[in-house]
Amino acid sequence: MASFVKAADAVAAALEIERRGYAFYRKVQEKATDQKTKDFFGFMAEEEHRHESIFAEMLKRIGGLELPAGATDEEYLSYVQGLLDSHALFLADQEREMIAQPFLGALRFEKDTLIFFVELEAMVPDAERIHVRHCADEERKHIRMLQKFGK
């Protein structure tokens, strides 16, 4: 992955993960039947929204998306879509299962996002790594929160 994508590509994928995470948490929030659970997933949605803002600013600093040399638009878009589709939240029928078991689903989402951020850190310029590391640390915090809240 690191040999083909540029930092901006990886950050754009992170942005999409955060956007989809926000939508997932809002959906779960709407379906929740008790206020404590609604509030918790509302908080998680806002955390994803905050991360989205971090990555949007990072993308501005790094620069817009550029096609790798020799890649066609179709090849490139297919590759980026493949990166996103490998995340647990984006697998077929996964969202339905995650909504049926929101804490387990959210835990899987946060874990996959943490793994993505750990890999992303090596792809971005040195000056941006601290921001990715901060988001990875927050994903770890989210995992601990989910484990505690879901008991």
C-alpha positions in Angstrom: 0.0 0.0 0.0 2.7 2.5 0.9 4.5 2.1 -2.4 1.5 3.1 -4.5 -0.4 5.7 -2.5 0.8 9.2 -1.6 0.1 10.7 1.8 -2.8 12.7 0.4 -4.4 9.5 -0.8 -4.2 7.9 2.6 -5.5 11.0 4.3 -8.4 11.1 1.9 -9.2 7.5 2.8 -9.1 8.4 6.5 -11.5 11.3 5.8 -13.9 8.8 4.2 -13.6 6.4 7.1 -14.5 9.2 9.6 -17.4 10.3 7.5 -18.8 6.8 7.3 -18.2 6.3 11.0 -20.1 9.5 11.8 -23.1 8.2 9.7 -22.9 4.8 11.3 -22.9 6.2 14.9 -25.8 8.5 14.0 -27.8 5.6 12.7 -27.2 3.6 15.8 -28.1 6.6 17.9 -31.4 6.9 16.1 -32.2 3.2 16.7 -31.2 3.2 20.4 -34.1 2.8 22.7 -32.6 4.3 26.0 -31.3 7.8 26.5 -27.9 6.7 27.9 -27.2 4.7 24.8 -28.4 7.5 22.5 -26.2 9.9 24.3 -23.2 7.6 24.1 -23.5 7.0 20.3 -24.1 10.7 19.8 -20.8 11.4 21.6 -19.1 8.8 19.4 -20.6 10.4 16.2 -19.2 13.8 17.3 -15.8 12.2 17.9 -15.8 10.9 14.3 -16.8 14.4 13.1 -13.9 16.0 15.0 -11.5 13.5 13.5 -12.9 14.3 10.0 -12.0 18.0 10.6 -8.5 17.0 11.6 -8.0 15.0 8.4 -9.6 17.7 6.2 -7.1 20.2 7.6 -4.2 17.8 7.1 -5.3 17.2 3.5 -5.2 20.9 2.8 -1.6 21.1 4.2 -0.4 18.1 2.3 -2.1 19.0 -0.9 -4.9 17.7 -3.1 -5.0 14.2 -4.4 -2.6 13.5 -7.2 -2.7 10.5 -9.5 0.3 8.3 -9.3 2.5 8.3 -12.4 1.0 6.1 -15.1 -2.3 5.5 -13.3 -5.6 6.2 -15.1 -8.5 7.8 -13.2 -10.3 4.4 -13.3 -7.4 2.4 -11.9 -6.8 5.0 -9.2 -10.4 5.3 -8.1 -10.7 1.6 -8.0 -7.6 1.3 -5.8 -8.8 4.0 -3.3 -12.3 2.3 -3.2 -10.5 -1.0 -2.5 -8.8 0.6 0.5 -12.1 1.8 1.9 -14.0 -1.4 1.1 -11.5 -3.5 3.2 -12.5 -1.6 6.4 -15.0 -3.7 8.4 -17.7 -1.0 8.2 -17.7 -1.1 4.5 -17.9 -4.9 3.9 -21.2 -6.1 2.5 -24.0 -6.7 5.1 -21.6 -5.5 7.8 -23.5 -2.4 8.7 -26.7 -4.3 9.3 -24.8 -6.7 11.7 -23.1 -3.7 13.4 -26.4 -2.0 14.0 -27.9 -5.3 15.3 -25.0 -5.5 17.8 -23.9 -1.8 18.1 -21.2 -2.2 20.8 -19.6 -5.1 19.1 -19.9 -3.4 15.7 -18.5 -0.1 17.0 -15.6 -2.0 18.6 -14.8 -3.6 15.3 -15.1 -0.3 13.5 -12.7 1.4 16.0 -10.3 -1.4 15.9 -10.1 -1.4 12.1 -9.7 2.4 12.1 -6.9 2.1 14.7 -5.1 -0.3 12.4 -5.6 2.0 9.4 -4.2 5.0 11.4 -1.2 3.0 12.5 -0.4 2.2 8.9 -1.3 5.8 7.8 1.3 7.2 10.2 4.1 5.8 8.1 2.7 7.3 4.9 2.3 10.9 5.8 5.1 13.5 6.0 7.0 13.7 9.3 5.3 17.0 10.3 1.8 15.4 10.0 2.6 12.1 11.9 1.7 13.6 15.3 -1.8 14.3 14.1 -2.3 10.8 12.9 -0.8 9.4 16.1 -3.2 11.6 18.1 -6.2 10.2 16.2 -4.8 6.6 16.7 -4.5 7.3 20.4 -8.1 8.5 20.4 -9.2 5.3 18.7 -7.6 3.4 21.5 -9.5 5.5 24.0 -12.7 4.8 22.0 -12.0 1.1 22.2 -11.6 1.3 26.0 -14.8 3.4 26.3 -16.8 0.9 24.2 -15.5 -2.0 26.3 -16.5 -0.2 29.5 -19.9 1.1 28.3 -20.9 -2.1 26.6 -20.6 -4.2 29.8 
